[in-house]
Amino acid sequence: MPQHTYYAPHGGLPPQSQLIHGRAVFTEAYAVIPKGVMSDIVTSFLPHWEKTRLWVLSRPLSGFAETFSQYIMEVSPGGGSERPEPDEGAGGVLFVVEGEMTLTIAGEAHAMGPGGYAYLSPGCDWQLRNGSDAPVRFHWIRKAYEFVDGLAVPEAFVTNDNDIAPIAMPDTDGRWATTRFVDPQDVRHDMHVNIVTFQPGGVIPFDETHVMEHGLYVLEGRAIYHLNQDWVEVEAGDYMWLRAFCPQSCYAAGPGPFRYLLYKDVNRHMKLRLS
């Protein structure tokens, strides 16, 4: 399997000579948060996390994300948490983009590096520590798990992007493929966090318009996206939020593969009341 590369933000501030105008877009249908927005002055901190800062990419908010939150965590050497998740009803996914860390689930330690992926079931006992001599950076996606009577909660697990073969989409000659970390037909899971890969010139050849909300973080490459009625350019390090039913298509601009980490909510009935 090929060893992939992953973009990770490092913070800092642009020089005073830089032009103010950028590529950030926020609409009712979608948002684009370019990598240049992720500076030091927009970092946050969390209770019970030591030597850690984070960028919040999305959060439940009126007119914005409804089903999930997504962070990019930066844990310095010696940092981490013994009490990382305050919500016992939250399921989570961790995806490492840079550095090394140890994730402990129910007393079992897992060494994780770039491409490392962990699913954390709601209520599971987990801790995280950076025992290396360099920062570790990873995505943390959180969703309030939708429990179903008679349906077991999925188990926590750890794997790596580099150990899973992407599955080509039908009728695409392998130019569009998805790395799936859980079985799409396993209805215990109420969210999927996958990696989508387009080879140069690969396309989504129609405007997808569907019920699933999306968070997309570009890990590698660049593309041109059609979002609602607009064309936007994105590259490694950019983040997109797409509201349910936002029309979406894309063209992978090359010269290398275009890859992104994709969140979507799945496998549950539509709520018939908003509150």
N, C-alpha and C positions, 0 to 999 in steps of 0.2 A: 504494500500500500504506500502511496506517496506521503511524504511528510509535508503538511500544509503550513502556511504562514498565517498569522492572525494580527490584525492591527490592534494596538492598545494605546490609549491616551496617556500622556505623561504630564499634562498640566502646563504650568508656566503662563506667561502673558505675552501677547504680541507686542512689538515695539510701538512707541508713540508715533512713529512715522507711517504706520499702516493705515490704509484707507478703512473707514468705518464700515462701509457697505459690505455685506456678506451674503451667504446663500440660505440663511435660516428662513423658514416659512412656517406659519401657524395658521391653519384654516379649520373650519368646522368638519371637514372631511379627512384631512391629513395634516401631518406636521413633518418637517425636515429639520433635524438638528445636526448641523455640520460638525465635523471633528474639531474645527477651529473654535467652536463655542465652548469646548470642554477645557476651560482654563482653571487656574487656581481659585479664582474668586467665586466660582459657582460650585465648589465642592461642599459636601455636607459631612456630618459626623453622626455616629449612632451610639446609643447607650450600650454598655457592656461589650463594646469592641475597643480593643487597645491598639494604638499605633495604626489606625485605619482611617482613611477618608474615602469618599465615594462621590460619583456623579449620578444624579437621579435623572434617568432618561424619560421615564413615564411614571405616572401615578394616577389612581382613580380621581377624577376631577370632572365637574360638569363641563361638557363640551370637549372632553379629552378622553383618555383611556378609561374604560369602564370595568374591565375584568381583571386587570393585572397591574403590577408595578415592575420596573426593571432598573437595576443599578449596575454601574461599573464600579467594583470595589478595588481599592488599592491598599494592600496590607503590607506594611514595612516589616523588615526582619524583627522577629520576636513578637510580632503582633498577632492578633486573632481574637477569638471569643470562645468562652465556655458557655455563654448563654446567647447564642446568635439570633434565634427567632423568637420574638415575643408573642406570636399568635399561634396557638396550638391548632387552629383550623387551617393554617396556610400550608399549601404544598409549594415546593420550590425546585428550581433547577439552577445548578452552578455550571459555568463553562469557563475554563481557564484560557486566557489569551496570551499571558506572559508570566514567566516565573514558575516557582515550585511551592507547594504547600502540602500539608497533611490534613485530610478530612477524616474525622473519626465518627463512625455511625454505630450506635449501640455497642461501643467499646472496641470496634474493629477499625484499625487505622488504614487509610488508603493514601498512598503517595500520588499526587496529581500534578501534572505539568501541562504545557501547552496542548490544547485539544482535549483535555480532561473534562469529562461530563459527569454530573451526578444528579440523579433525581432524588429529592427529599420528600418523603411522604408526610402528610400532616400528622403532627404529634410525635414524629420520630425524634430520638435522642441523638443530637449531633453537635460536634464542636469543630473548630477550625483553627489551625496555627501555621504561621510561616516560620519554619525553622531554618530557612536558608539565609544567605548573606545579601540578598537582593529583594526588592519589592516583588510581590505577586499581584497580578491584576486579573480579575475574573468578573463575568456577568453573574448577577443574581436576579433571577426572575421569580416573583412571588405571586401566587393566586389563592384566593379564598376557595378552598376545595369544596365542591358541591357533593356532599354525601348523598347516597341513594340507598334507601331501605333494601336490604337483602344483597347488596353489592359490596364486596370486600374492598378495602382501601389497597391500592397497589404498594408493593414493597419498594423500599429505597434501594438504589443500585448505583454503581460507579462503572464507567467505561471510558473510551477515548475515541474521538473522531477518526484518528488514524487507524483504528482497528475495525472499522465498519465500512463495508463496501457501499457506495452510493447506488441507489436504484434508479435507472433511467426512466424518465416519463415515456409513455407509449408514443410512438410515431414521431420521435424527436431525433433519431439517429445518435442518441447518447449525448446530445448537446445540452440537455436540461435533465438534471438528476437531483435526487433528494437523499440525504443521509438521515435515516429514520432511527431514532434511539428507542422507540417503543413500537409495538405492533399497532397499526392504525385501527384494528378491529377490537383491541382490548378496551372495552368501554369503562373499565375501572378508571382509566386516565381521562381527566376532564380538560387537559391541555396537552398540546404537542409543542415541543421545542426541537426543531429540526435544523439541518443545514442544507441550504439549496445552492446548487452549483450550476452555473451556465458557462459553457465553453465560449471563446470569442465568437461573436456573431449569433449566438443562441438567443432565442426570443421567447417571451410569452406572447403568442401570436393573436391574442384577443384581449379585450378588457375584462378581466375577471371581476365579477360583481357578486358578492356572496356574503353570508351572514357572519363569517369569522372575522373577529378583530385581529389586527396584526401589529407586532412590533418587529422591525427588521433592522439589524445592525450589520453593516457591511464589514466583513472580515478581510476581504481581499478583492482587488480589482476595481473596476468602475463600470457604470452603466448609465443609460438614459431611461428614466421611468416616466410613464404616463400615469398621473394620479388625478383622478376626477377629470378636470378639463385642462390640466397643465402638464407641460413637459419639464422635468427637472433632471439635472445631472447629479449623480452621486458617486462617491468613491470610498475606498477603505477608510473606516473610522466614522463615517456618517451614520445617522440613525433616522429611521422613518417610523412614524406611527400612522396606521391606516384604520380609520373607523370602519365598522361593519358596513358592507355594501359600497364602500368607496371603490369605483372602477380603477383597475390597476393592470398595467402591462409593462414590459421592459424590453430593452435591447442591450445585450452585453457588448460593451464597446471595445474590449480587448486592451492591450495585446495579450494579456493572460486571462486565466479564469476569473469569473465574477462569483463570489461566494458570500452568503449572508446567513446569520443566525436568525431563525424565524420563530416567533411565538404565534400561536393561535389557540382559541378556545374551541373545544370540541365535545361531542358525545353527551350532551345534556339537552333536556327539553327547554324550549323557549319559555322564559318567565312571562306570565300573563299579567303581572302587576309590577309596576315600576318601583314600588316601595314595600 
